[in-house]
Amino acid sequence: MARHFKEQDIDEFRECFSLYARNGQIRTLDQLTVIMRSLGMSPTISELKKYFKEKGGKMSFPDFLDVMHKHSQVEKIPDEILAAFKGHDPTHTGTIPARELRHILLHWGERLSHKEVEQIFREANISPGGVVRYQDFCRIVCAPVPDYY
């Protein structure tokens, strides 16, 4: 099972697993949810229930690695974000006004704070009155966070 991930990823998974599954087992759906989301995954409730049921209602660390591998094969966040932008781009320009992006980030789904939106705009070099090429924006916000070990 572990052969699907880099050693550094497995270490990160183990650390997070140990933090939330103190007895060495995930025994609740809430634990699985928190651990996977803490590791940057975005499983749906039905996916979480399915994984939990497949493992008999509890998971050891090797079981958890198997679930993480399965989920990493189906979760394609950058593609999902691009599809959402394209769905709101009737003229197919590949852009969105910055003020509209700000509104979406502040008011839709898992809402961000004004401070978080400002930070994203600063890091992505987006001017408040400008236009955002959403493919570039997705590449920036979905890029892995660099490790500074």
N, CA and C atoms as an extended XYZ file, in Angstrom:
447
Properties=species:S:1:pos:R:3:atomname:S:1:resname:S:1:resid:I:1 pbc="F F F"
N         0.811       -1.195        0.000 N   MET     1
C         0.000        0.000        0.000 CA  MET     1
C         0.851        1.254        0.000 C   MET     1
N         1.864        1.303        0.807 N   ALA     2
C         2.678        2.499        0.967 CA  ALA     2
C         3.442        2.851       -0.302 C   ALA     2
N         3.548        1.950       -1.239 N   ARG     3
C         4.323        2.206       -2.446 CA  ARG     3
C         3.713        3.291       -3.341 C   ARG     3
N         2.499        3.719       -3.052 N   HIS     4
C         1.818        4.708       -3.872 CA  HIS     4
C         2.179        6.138       -3.500 C   HIS     4
N         2.808        6.332       -2.377 N   PHE     5
C         3.129        7.672       -1.891 CA  PHE     5
C         4.623        7.804       -1.640 C   PHE     5
N         5.096        9.050       -1.684 N   LYS     6
C         6.482        9.312       -1.313 CA  LYS     6
C         6.610        9.134        0.195 C   LYS     6
N         7.809        8.798        0.633 N   GLU     7
C         8.064        8.586        2.061 CA  GLU     7
C         7.685        9.821        2.883 C   GLU     7
N         7.980       10.982        2.365 N   GLN     8
C         7.674       12.232        3.060 CA  GLN     8
C         6.156       12.395        3.222 C   GLN     8
N         5.369       11.990        2.201 N   ASP     9
C         3.905       12.044        2.308 CA  ASP     9
C         3.415       11.085        3.386 C   ASP     9
N         3.967        9.894        3.410 N   ILE    10
C         3.561        8.893        4.401 CA  ILE    10
C         3.862        9.400        5.812 C   ILE    10
N         5.006       10.042        5.978 N   ASP    11
C         5.347       10.605        7.292 CA  ASP    11
C         4.319       11.658        7.712 C   ASP    11
N         3.906       12.512        6.766 N   GLU    12
C         2.906       13.530        7.064 CA  GLU    12
C         1.565       12.873        7.408 C   GLU    12
N         1.182       11.851        6.645 N   PHE    13
C        -0.063       11.129        6.918 CA  PHE    13
C        -0.016       10.481        8.304 C   PHE    13
N         1.121        9.864        8.617 N   ARG    14
C         1.263        9.184        9.912 CA  ARG    14
C         1.152       10.180       11.068 C   ARG    14
N         1.793       11.331       10.904 N   GLU    15
C         1.751       12.342       11.956 CA  GLU    15
C         0.318       12.818       12.203 C   GLU    15
N        -0.410       13.095       11.135 N   CYS    16
C        -1.790       13.556       11.261 CA  CYS    16
C        -2.678       12.437       11.820 C   CYS    16
N        -2.478       11.214       11.327 N   PHE    17
C        -3.245       10.059       11.814 CA  PHE    17
C        -3.035        9.893       13.314 C   PHE    17
N        -1.793        9.965       13.736 N   SER    18
C        -1.470        9.781       15.162 CA  SER    18
C        -2.061       10.877       16.032 C   SER    18
N        -2.141       12.069       15.483 N   LEU    19
C        -2.688       13.193       16.234 CA  LEU    19
C        -4.174       13.007       16.534 C   LEU    19
N        -4.910       12.495       15.555 N   TYR    20
C        -6.361       12.386       15.707 CA  TYR    20
C        -6.849       10.989       16.075 C   TYR    20
N        -6.058        9.967       15.774 N   ALA    21
C        -6.449        8.586       16.093 CA  ALA    21
C        -5.476        8.086       17.157 C   ALA    21
N        -5.593        8.633       18.329 N   ARG    22
C        -4.610        8.408       19.397 CA  ARG    22
C        -4.450        6.946       19.793 C   ARG    22
N        -5.495        6.155       19.668 N   ASN    23
C        -5.388        4.746       20.041 CA  ASN    23
C        -4.909        3.883       18.864 C   ASN    23
N        -4.468        4.522       17.779 N   GLY    24
C        -3.946        3.780       16.630 CA  GLY    24
C        -5.021        3.314       15.666 C   GLY    24
N        -6.244        3.706       15.899 N   GLN    25
C        -7.358        3.324       15.033 CA  GLN    25
C        -8.274        4.524       14.821 C   GLN    25
N        -8.794        4.646       13.615 N   ILE    26
C        -9.875        5.601       13.373 CA  ILE    26
C       -11.150        4.825       13.668 C   ILE    26
N       -11.930        5.326       14.611 N   ARG    27
C       -13.136        4.615       15.024 CA  ARG    27
C       -14.431        5.364       14.721 C   ARG    27
N       -14.308        6.611       14.275 N   THR    28
C       -15.521        7.368       13.952 CA  THR    28
C       -15.381        8.048       12.595 C   THR    28
N       -16.523        8.321       12.002 N   LEU    29
C       -16.548        9.033       10.732 CA  LEU    29
C       -15.985       10.445       10.901 C   LEU    29
N       -16.238       11.049       12.052 N   ASP    30
C       -15.696       12.387       12.321 CA  ASP    30
C       -14.172       12.387       12.306 C   ASP    30
N       -13.561       11.361       12.904 N   GLN    31
C       -12.095       11.276       12.897 CA  GLN    31
C       -11.578       11.184       11.463 C   GLN    31
N       -12.189       10.318       10.663 N   LEU    32
C       -11.759       10.158        9.271 CA  LEU    32
C       -11.907       11.479        8.518 C   LEU    32
N       -13.024       12.148        8.732 N   THR    33
C       -13.277       13.431        8.067 CA  THR    33
C       -12.197       14.451        8.419 C   THR    33
N       -11.937       14.613        9.686 N   VAL    34
C       -10.952       15.612       10.137 CA  VAL    34
C        -9.562       15.284        9.600 C   VAL    34
N        -9.181       14.022        9.667 N   ILE    35
C        -7.834       13.642        9.215 CA  ILE    35
C        -7.675       13.889        7.720 C   ILE    35
N        -8.633       13.422        6.922 N   MET    36
C        -8.501       13.594        5.469 CA  MET    36
C        -8.524       15.068        5.075 C   MET    36
N        -9.394       15.832        5.696 N   ARG    37
C        -9.465       17.259        5.356 CA  ARG    37
C        -8.238       18.010        5.851 C   ARG    37
N        -7.678       17.568        6.968 N   SER    38
C        -6.440       18.185        7.464 CA  SER    38
C        -5.288       17.946        6.502 C   SER    38
N        -5.382       16.869        5.743 N   LEU    39
C        -4.330       16.533        4.787 CA  LEU    39
C        -4.624       17.074        3.384 C   LEU    39
N        -5.619       17.958        3.296 N   GLY    40
C        -5.886       18.630        2.028 CA  GLY    40
C        -6.855       17.926        1.101 C   GLY    40
N        -7.446       16.830        1.532 N   MET    41
C        -8.424       16.132        0.708 CA  MET    41
C        -9.800       16.747        0.942 C   MET    41
N       -10.690       16.558        0.000 N   SER    42
C       -12.046       17.095        0.134 CA  SER    42
C       -13.080       16.026       -0.180 C   SER    42
N       -13.081       14.938        0.587 N   PRO    43
C       -14.060       13.881        0.308 CA  PRO    43
C       -15.476       14.323        0.665 C   PRO    43
N       -16.443       13.815       -0.088 N   THR    44
C       -17.837       14.090        0.244 CA  THR    44
C       -18.239       13.189        1.410 C   THR    44
N       -19.369       13.494        2.020 N   ILE    45
C       -19.862       12.673        3.126 CA  ILE    45
C       -20.125       11.248        2.638 C   ILE    45
N       -20.693       11.103        1.449 N   SER    46
C       -20.967        9.748        0.947 CA  SER    46
C       -19.675        8.978        0.684 C   SER    46
N       -18.645        9.659        0.190 N   GLU    47
C       -17.352        8.983       -0.003 CA  GLU    47
C       -16.772        8.547        1.338 C   GLU    47
N       -16.849        9.426        2.328 N   LEU    48
C       -16.336        9.093        3.663 CA  LEU    48
C       -17.062        7.884        4.243 C   LEU    48
N       -18.379        7.866        4.116 N   LYS    49
C       -19.171        6.735        4.630 CA  LYS    49
C       -18.790        5.446        3.920 C   LYS    49
N       -18.595        5.532        2.613 N   LYS    50
C       -18.210        4.348        1.835 CA  LYS    50
C       -16.855        3.821        2.298 C   LYS    50
N       -15.882        4.698        2.431 N   TYR    51
C       -14.553        4.265        2.875 CA  TYR    51
C       -14.623        3.619        4.254 C   TYR    51
N       -15.375        4.250        5.131 N   PHE    52
C       -15.478        3.760        6.508 CA  PHE    52
C       -16.151        2.388        6.540 C   PHE    52
N       -17.191        2.232        5.737 N   LYS    53
C       -17.909        0.947        5.676 CA  LYS    53
C       -17.016       -0.147        5.079 C   LYS    53
N       -16.271        0.185        4.026 N   GLU    54
C       -15.375       -0.794        3.390 CA  GLU    54
C       -14.340       -1.340        4.371 C   GLU    54
N       -13.966       -0.530        5.339 N   LYS    55
C       -12.949       -0.944        6.310 CA  LYS    55
C       -13.569       -1.474        7.601 C   LYS    55
N       -14.875       -1.747        7.569 N   GLY    56
C       -15.520       -2.374        8.716 CA  GLY    56
C       -15.740       -1.461        9.913 C   GLY    56
N       -15.798       -0.161        9.682 N   GLY    57
C       -16.100        0.760       10.771 CA  GLY    57
C       -14.920        1.147       11.638 C   GLY    57
N       -13.722        0.711       11.274 N   LYS    58
C       -12.512        1.171       11.957 CA  LYS    58
C       -11.340        1.026       11.006 C   LYS    58
N       -10.328        1.837       11.224 N   MET    59
C        -9.178        1.836       10.310 CA  MET    59
C        -7.869        1.924       11.055 C   MET    59
N        -6.967        1.034       10.687 N   SER    60
C        -5.587        1.128       11.145 CA  SER    60
C        -4.859        2.076       10.183 C   SER    60
N        -3.608        2.365       10.461 N   PHE    61
C        -2.865        3.260        9.574 CA  PHE    61
C        -2.727        2.678        8.157 C   PHE    61
N        -2.403        1.375        7.990 N   PRO    62
C        -2.347        0.834        6.622 CA  PRO    62
C        -3.695        0.934        5.892 C   PRO    62
N        -4.799        0.722        6.616 N   ASP    63
C        -6.121        0.892        6.007 CA  ASP    63
C        -6.312        2.334        5.552 C   ASP    63
N        -5.885        3.259        6.402 N   PHE    64
C        -6.008        4.682        6.091 CA  PHE    64
C        -5.189        5.035        4.847 C   PHE    64
N        -3.984        4.493        4.731 N   LEU    65
C        -3.168        4.744        3.530 CA  LEU    65
C        -3.885        4.254        2.276 C   LEU    65
N        -4.534        3.104        2.388 N   ASP    66
C        -5.288        2.563        1.264 CA  ASP    66
C        -6.416        3.518        0.874 C   ASP    66
N        -7.129        4.036        1.857 N   VAL    67
C        -8.210        4.992        1.597 CA  VAL    67
C        -7.657        6.265        0.960 C   VAL    67
N        -6.546        6.755        1.471 N   MET    68
C        -5.941        7.965        0.908 CA  MET    68
C        -5.544        7.740       -0.552 C   MET    68
N        -5.018        6.562       -0.834 N   HIS    69
C        -4.647        6.273       -2.220 CA  HIS    69
C        -5.885        6.229       -3.111 C   HIS    69
N        -6.913        5.527       -2.669 N   LYS    70
C        -8.150        5.456       -3.460 CA  LYS    70
C        -8.699        6.849       -3.717 C   LYS    70
N        -8.736        7.645       -2.671 N   HIS    71
C        -9.326        8.971       -2.830 CA  HIS    71
C        -8.463        9.872       -3.707 C   HIS    71
N        -7.172        9.740       -3.627 N   SER    72
C        -6.294       10.580       -4.458 CA  SER    72
C        -6.472       10.264       -5.945 C   SER    72
N        -6.988        9.071       -6.249 N   GLN    73
C        -7.231        8.702       -7.638 CA  GLN    73
C        -8.507        9.340       -8.191 C   GLN    73
N        -9.466        9.666       -7.311 N   VAL    74
C       -10.737       10.217       -7.776 CA  VAL    74
C       -10.846       11.725       -7.590 C   VAL    74
N       -10.096       12.279       -6.668 N   GLU    75
C       -10.203       13.709       -6.393 CA  GLU    75
C        -9.281       14.484       -7.319 C   GLU    75
N        -9.885       15.308       -8.113 N   LYS    76
C        -9.140       16.137       -9.067 CA  LYS    76
C        -9.566       17.592       -8.876 C   LYS    76
N        -9.150       18.171       -7.771 N   ILE    77
C        -9.609       19.509       -7.384 CA  ILE    77
C        -9.343       20.574       -8.457 C   ILE    77
N        -8.142       20.657       -9.049 N   PRO    78
C        -7.941       21.696      -10.064 CA  PRO    78
C        -8.939       21.579      -11.222 C   PRO    78
N        -9.216       20.358      -11.670 N   ASP    79
C       -10.173       20.167      -12.766 CA  ASP    79
C       -11.577       20.584      -12.343 C   ASP    79
N       -11.945       20.282      -11.104 N   GLU    80
C       -13.271       20.652      -10.611 CA  GLU    80
C       -13.409       22.171      -10.514 C   GLU    80
N       -12.363       22.839      -10.066 N   ILE    81
C       -12.407       24.303       -9.954 CA  ILE    81
C       -12.504       24.936      -11.339 C   ILE    81
N       -11.707       24.441      -12.282 N   LEU    82
C       -11.770       24.973      -13.650 CA  LEU    82
C       -13.148       24.773      -14.256 C   LEU    82
N       -13.737       23.605      -14.038 N   ALA    83
C       -15.075       23.320      -14.574 CA  ALA    83
C       -16.099       24.295      -13.992 C   ALA    83
N       -15.959       24.623      -12.705 N   ALA    84
C       -16.878       25.574      -12.078 CA  ALA    84
C       -16.715       26.963      -12.699 C   ALA    84
N       -15.476       27.389      -12.921 N   PHE    85
C       -15.250       28.687      -13.557 CA  PHE    85
C       -15.828       28.696      -14.970 C   PHE    85
N       -15.580       27.641      -15.719 N   LYS    86
C       -16.085       27.571      -17.099 CA  LYS    86
C       -17.608       27.611      -17.130 C   LYS    86
N       -18.239       27.016      -16.128 N   GLY    87
C       -19.692       27.038      -16.056 CA  GLY    87
C       -20.250       28.433      -15.840 C   GLY    87
N       -19.443       29.339      -15.308 N   HIS    88
C       -19.863       30.717      -15.071 CA  HIS    88
C       -19.204       31.674      -16.060 C   HIS    88
N       -18.801       31.134      -17.200 N   ASP    89
C       -18.146       31.947      -18.222 CA  ASP    89
C       -18.895       31.755      -19.541 C   ASP    89
N       -20.080       32.366      -19.661 N   PRO    90
C       -20.903       32.128      -20.852 CA  PRO    90
C       -20.253       32.587      -22.157 C   PRO    90
N       -19.345       33.561      -22.082 N   THR    91
C       -18.697       34.057      -23.297 CA  THR    91
C       -17.390       33.338      -23.607 C   THR    91
N       -16.985       32.415      -22.736 N   HIS    92
C       -15.772       31.602      -22.927 CA  HIS    92
C       -14.512       32.439      -23.113 C   HIS    92
N       -14.380       33.472      -22.289 N   THR    93
C       -13.199       34.335      -22.380 CA  THR    93
C       -12.022       33.780      -21.580 C   THR    93
N       -12.321       32.891      -20.617 N   GLY    94
C       -11.251       32.363      -19.770 CA  GLY    94
C       -10.878       33.308      -18.645 C   GLY    94
N       -11.705       34.336      -18.458 N   THR    95
C       -11.417       35.327      -17.417 CA  THR    95
C       -12.657       35.571      -16.554 C   THR    95
N       -12.394       36.176      -15.406 N   ILE    96
C       -13.450       36.573      -14.487 CA  ILE    96
C       -13.015       37.899      -13.863 C   ILE    96
N       -13.952       38.849      -13.730 N   PRO    97
C       -13.572       40.104      -13.072 CA  PRO    97
C       -13.119       39.824      -11.632 C   PRO    97
N       -12.097       40.521      -11.188 N   ALA    98
C       -11.558       40.319       -9.836 CA  ALA    98
C       -12.629       40.548       -8.779 C   ALA    98
N       -13.484       41.546       -8.981 N   ARG    99
C       -14.534       41.816       -7.984 CA  ARG    99
C       -15.513       40.648       -7.880 C   ARG    99
N       -15.786       39.963       -8.997 N   GLU   100
C       -16.680       38.801       -8.972 CA  GLU   100
C       -16.000       37.623       -8.262 C   GLU   100
N       -14.707       37.432       -8.528 N   LEU   101
C       -13.961       36.381       -7.839 CA  LEU   101
C       -13.954       36.647       -6.336 C   LEU   101
N       -13.740       37.885       -5.958 N   ARG   102
C       -13.764       38.266       -4.542 CA  ARG   102
C       -15.117       37.913       -3.928 C   ARG   102
N       -16.186       38.247       -4.623 N   HIS   103
C       -17.535       37.952       -4.124 CA  HIS   103
C       -17.734       36.442       -3.948 C   HIS   103
N       -17.302       35.665       -4.904 N   ILE   104
C       -17.434       34.200       -4.828 CA  ILE   104
C       -16.673       33.661       -3.621 C   ILE   104
N       -15.443       34.113       -3.452 N   LEU   105
C       -14.618       33.612       -2.348 CA  LEU   105
C       -15.176       34.016       -0.981 C   LEU   105
N       -15.824       35.162       -0.921 N   LEU   106
C       -16.365       35.652        0.346 CA  LEU   106
C       -17.746       35.086        0.687 C   LEU   106
N       -18.521       34.689       -0.332 N   HIS   107
C       -19.925       34.385       -0.084 CA  HIS   107
C       -20.388       32.991       -0.501 C   HIS   107
N       -19.591       32.220       -1.212 N   TRP   108
C       -20.046       30.915       -1.690 CA  TRP   108
C       -19.268       29.799       -1.013 C   TRP   108
N       -19.905       28.662       -0.871 N   GLY   109
C       -19.240       27.463       -0.360 CA  GLY   109
C       -18.587       27.688        0.989 C   GLY   109
N       -17.374       27.205        1.119 N   GLU   110
C       -16.617       27.410        2.351 CA  GLU   110
C       -16.038       28.818        2.286 C   GLU   110
N       -16.755       29.751        2.867 N   ARG   111
C       -16.436       31.172        2.745 CA  ARG   111
C       -15.090       31.519        3.373 C   ARG   111
N       -14.372       32.381        2.660 N   LEU   112
C       -13.095       32.864        3.172 CA  LEU   112
C       -13.321       34.215        3.855 C   LEU   112
N       -12.409       34.573        4.725 N   SER   113
C       -12.479       35.886        5.374 CA  SER   113
C       -11.904       36.934        4.407 C   SER   113
N       -12.189       38.209        4.696 N   HIS   114
C       -11.632       39.294        3.874 CA  HIS   114
C       -10.102       39.233        3.884 C   HIS   114
N        -9.539       38.925        5.037 N   LYS   115
C        -8.079       38.840        5.163 CA  LYS   115
C        -7.519       37.717        4.276 C   LYS   115
N        -8.198       36.560        4.253 N   GLU   116
C        -7.741       35.439        3.422 CA  GLU   116
C        -7.821       35.784        1.938 C   GLU   116
N        -8.903       36.448        1.541 N   VAL   117
C        -9.054       36.845        0.135 CA  VAL   117
C        -7.966       37.841       -0.250 C   VAL   117
N        -7.687       38.797        0.628 N   GLU   118
C        -6.625       39.771        0.354 CA  GLU   118
C        -5.280       39.068        0.174 C   GLU   118
N        -5.025       38.079        1.022 N   GLN   119
C        -3.767       37.349        0.930 CA  GLN   119
C        -3.673       36.578       -0.392 C   GLN   119
N        -4.754       35.932       -0.785 N   ILE   120
C        -4.767       35.198       -2.059 CA  ILE   120
C        -4.548       36.157       -3.220 C   ILE   120
N        -5.241       37.284       -3.206 N   PHE   121
C        -5.083       38.257       -4.281 CA  PHE   121
C        -3.646       38.778       -4.344 C   PHE   121
N        -3.057       39.022       -3.177 N   ARG   122
C        -1.673       39.509       -3.132 CA  ARG   122
C        -0.720       38.451       -3.708 C   ARG   122
N        -0.884       37.199       -3.261 N   GLU   123
C         0.006       36.126       -3.720 CA  GLU   123
C        -0.164       35.824       -5.212 C   GLU   123
N        -1.402       35.986       -5.712 N   ALA   124
C        -1.663       35.715       -7.130 CA  ALA   124
C        -1.489       36.961       -7.990 C   ALA   124
N        -1.071       38.086       -7.343 N   ASN   125
C        -0.834       39.346       -8.047 CA  ASN   125
C        -2.083       39.812       -8.813 C   ASN   125
N        -3.216       39.815       -8.112 N   ILE   126
C        -4.495       40.227       -8.705 CA  ILE   126
C        -4.824       41.627       -8.210 C   ILE   126
N        -5.047       42.537       -9.154 N   SER   127
C        -5.455       43.885       -8.751 CA  SER   127
C        -6.974       43.894       -8.573 C   SER   127
N        -7.456       44.615       -7.541 N   PRO   128
C        -8.893       44.593       -7.210 CA  PRO   128
C        -9.825       44.950       -8.359 C   PRO   128
N        -9.400       45.816       -9.252 N   GLY   129
C       -10.265       46.219      -10.368 CA  GLY   129
C        -9.958       45.500      -11.664 C   GLY   129
N        -9.075       44.517      -11.609 N   GLY   130
C        -8.641       43.851      -12.830 CA  GLY   130
C        -9.464       42.639      -13.215 C   GLY   130
N        -8.900       41.884      -14.121 N   VAL   131
C        -9.506       40.641      -14.579 CA  VAL   131
C        -8.553       39.500      -14.264 C   VAL   131
N        -9.116       38.343      -13.982 N   VAL   132
C        -8.315       37.181      -13.587 CA  VAL   132
C        -8.494       36.074      -14.621 C   VAL   132
N        -7.364       35.618      -15.160 N   ARG   133
C        -7.423       34.419      -16.019 CA  ARG   133
C        -7.574       33.237      -15.070 C   ARG   133
N        -8.741       32.586      -15.101 N   TYR   134
C        -9.013       31.590      -14.071 CA  TYR   134
C        -8.161       30.340      -14.192 C   TYR   134
N        -7.621       30.042      -15.355 N   GLN   135
C        -6.709       28.897      -15.453 CA  GLN   135
C        -5.407       29.195      -14.700 C   GLN   135
N        -4.901       30.398      -14.836 N   ASP   136
C        -3.702       30.793      -14.095 CA  ASP   136
C        -3.984       30.817      -12.597 C   ASP   136
N        -5.155       31.350      -12.223 N   PHE   137
C        -5.541       31.420      -10.820 CA  PHE   137
C        -5.588       30.012      -10.214 C   PHE   137
N        -6.192       29.066      -10.922 N   CYS   138
C        -6.271       27.678      -10.425 CA  CYS   138
C        -4.880       27.079      -10.254 C   CYS   138
N        -4.003       27.342      -11.199 N   ARG   139
C        -2.645       26.803      -11.108 CA  ARG   139
C        -1.938       27.343       -9.866 C   ARG   139
N        -2.156       28.610       -9.568 N   ILE   140
C        -1.514       29.221       -8.402 CA  ILE   140
C        -2.090       28.676       -7.095 C   ILE   140
N        -3.418       28.677       -6.967 N   VAL   141
C        -4.013       28.270       -5.688 CA  VAL   141
C        -3.977       26.759       -5.459 C   VAL   141
N        -3.829       25.980       -6.531 N   CYS   142
C        -3.781       24.523       -6.367 CA  CYS   142
C        -2.355       23.973       -6.323 C   CYS   142
N        -1.380       24.852       -6.469 N   ALA   143
C         0.018       24.397       -6.412 CA  ALA   143
C         0.321       23.876       -5.022 C   ALA   143
N         1.101       22.791       -4.934 N   PRO   144
C         1.451       22.289       -3.607 CA  PRO   144
C         2.245       23.323       -2.818 C   PRO   144
N         1.998       23.366       -1.547 N   VAL   145
C         2.735       24.262       -0.666 CA  VAL   145
C         4.152       23.712       -0.527 C   VAL   145
N         5.165       24.536       -0.748 N   PRO   146
C         6.534       24.032       -0.670 CA  PRO   146
C         6.907       23.638        0.760 C   PRO   146
N         7.710       22.591        0.867 N   ASP   147
C         8.237       22.177        2.162 CA  ASP   147
C         9.545       22.907        2.395 C   ASP   147
N         9.697       23.413        3.589 N   TYR   148
C        10.921       24.130        3.940 CA  TYR   148
C        11.642       23.399        5.053 C   TYR   148
N        11.992       22.145        4.811 N   TYR   149
C        12.674       21.345        5.829 CA  TYR   149
C        14.147       21.623        5.820 C   TYR   149
